[in-house]
Amino acid sequence: MSNNEQHSKPLLRVQELRTWFYTFGGLVKAVDGVSFDLAPGEIMGLVGESGGGKSMIGFSIMGLIDPPGRIEGGRIEFNGKNIAGLSEDEMRVIRGKEIAMIFQDPMTALNPLYTIGNQIEETLALHTALSARERRAKAIEMLHKVGIPQPEQRLSHYPHQFSGGMRQRVVIAIAMIAKPRLLIADEPTTALDVTIQAQLLRLMRQQVVENGTSMILITHDLAAVSQMADTIVVLYCGRIVEKGPAEDIIARPRHPYTRGLIDSIPHETAENDGPKQRLSQIPGNVPDIRKLPPGCAFAPRCSRASERCRMQDPVLMEHNAIAMGSGKLRPHAVACHHPLAVSP
């Protein structure tokens, strides 16, 4: 097989993934038939409101679904191998070395009883044959890369001695130190101020580019995704409603839900642009995923909904994306009976 053929194959292929939770309150279909491909070196944004299933996709890939949840069906192919049915011991070999995850809350991701140095070097101890001295040198180098000052001294400190932004940098360092082929970042900047958010997003992108890593960025922030991602997948109630090239989805969204997410982003306006306008918002709330309405789940909140929308589930249909910066036509799929029209 040639290098071009190897590069053209997806590193990650998720096919009809269904992750369900059997609770006392009813069946929760957190992920219900999700499919996508991720190429080597590609950055994908998983976008949607809370409860849409974004994090569950990440946990499913990592093999971190605990009872009462389980992967009910589908395949998760990583580097050509289905990892959805692997045992915990088999997944432990992959986690950290091949696939790593940056968790949303660094205080729960870091163990308060161990020093930062212990926690960074643990991944190297599990997955490499480096000596203790070499592991320490690697840890210092990684802390320096993520912008931690005086890394030699900071290795002996505990998580509570770091600020929120510094703790998140440590979590990034732990995830990146073994140079994984796939990095999953679950809302990595949610609890941080805007300045720190921008710094960490740039840092993650830099590390991804330098190591040739593929990345899944899980977030509700379309503004951040538009600057980071090559492709965007929009989720609603556990299903994909739109996916395609990031530049095309941001410029020409076809699903009313995606349009609503984009319109709800605050935009700066000059003082002479006229009177201030109210921030746009999507009406209503995300429905209870245990009791989804028939037909399209977004229909109760959609101004374009018809009787067909309320009775029949839309199918994810592919269209050609309009060629933009790259000049190449790539698939742009939308699950909607009445998709928004696009203009050249």
Secondary structure, DSSP 8 states (H G I E B T S, - for coil): --HHHHHHS-SEEEEEEEEEEEETTEEEEEEEEEEEEE-TT-EEEEE-STTSSHHHHHHHHHT---TTEEEEEEEEEETTEE-TT--HHHHHHHBTTTEEEE-S-HHHHS-TTS-HHHHHHHHHHHH----HHHHHHHHHHHHHHTT-SSHHHHTT--GGGS-HHHHHHHHHHHHHTT--SEEEEESTTTTS-HHHHHHHHHHHHHHHHHHT-EEEEEES-HHHHHHH-SEEEEEETTEEEEEEEHHHHHHS--SHHHHHHHHTS-----GGG-S--------S----GGG--SS-TTGGG-TT--HHHHHS----EEEE----SS----EEEE--SS------
